[in-house]
Amino acid sequence: MKVSILNGIVMGGGAGVSIHGSFRVATENSLFAMPETALGLFPDVGASYFLSRLPGFFGEYVGLTGARLDGAEMLACGLATHFVPSKKLSLLEDALCKADSNDPAVISATISELSLAPNLKEKSDCHRLNIINKCFSRRTVEEIILALEREAADKEDEWISSTIQSLKKASPTSLKISLRSIREGRLQGIGKCLVREYRMVCTVMRGEISKDFFEGCRAILLEKDKNPKWEPSRLEQVTEDMVDLYFSKINEEGWEDLDLPRRSNIPPHAIAKL
């Protein structure tokens, strides 16, 4: 039984090794994001599984925009299971060690004794679920942006404008493969999500369809000019056939699908659902 204490930045790979745990304890220092579309990548490490299971279409919003969530927001949307103030973490660790149990009920009760229900900030993204559902439920990225622009035309709203800008700054290819990945994740177990995401990463690293990941790393992480030149540069240039290639098995020597080990303590019927 895994307990993840999220007392700091929870992004990318850090999210992958923690969010899949049974118990996820956020604090006032927690900061979650999956900012991959700004780098020319996509939310991986099983993100298509856990993002697709957030309320409504909140996962699509978080995955496409790279929105940052604090500990209270992580608890509210289900990314965290508990919220414990950081000053009580040492007490929590001692209590868990003293409990010395793998019983989920015992662990949950132990954490709950030190947990509290934090208040969401007035401008929290979690208060925007209605408009997020309305816009991010659309079938394509283009339709999502159009829906947001229609909302912006009806009223002046800084959050809507910021969301539109985040989408327009991201890699068009990344946006399209990310949306499809999250949508497919809604119908798949974690195992199939990981296999699919591995295929996608392999295609990204080959750079034959788009070299956006390398360009994003250059612009954001290396030279830090924050002005990536995406190619293709527009959403309409990223065709369905191009997107399909990211989800297809690479039938070339040296490129194999992810082969997940089967744990002996998982019953056969559960393995079949992975």
Order of alpha helices (4+ residues) and beta strands (2+ residues): beta-beta-alpha-beta-beta-alpha-alpha-beta-alpha-beta-alpha-alpha-alpha-alpha-alpha-alpha-alpha-alpha-alpha-alpha
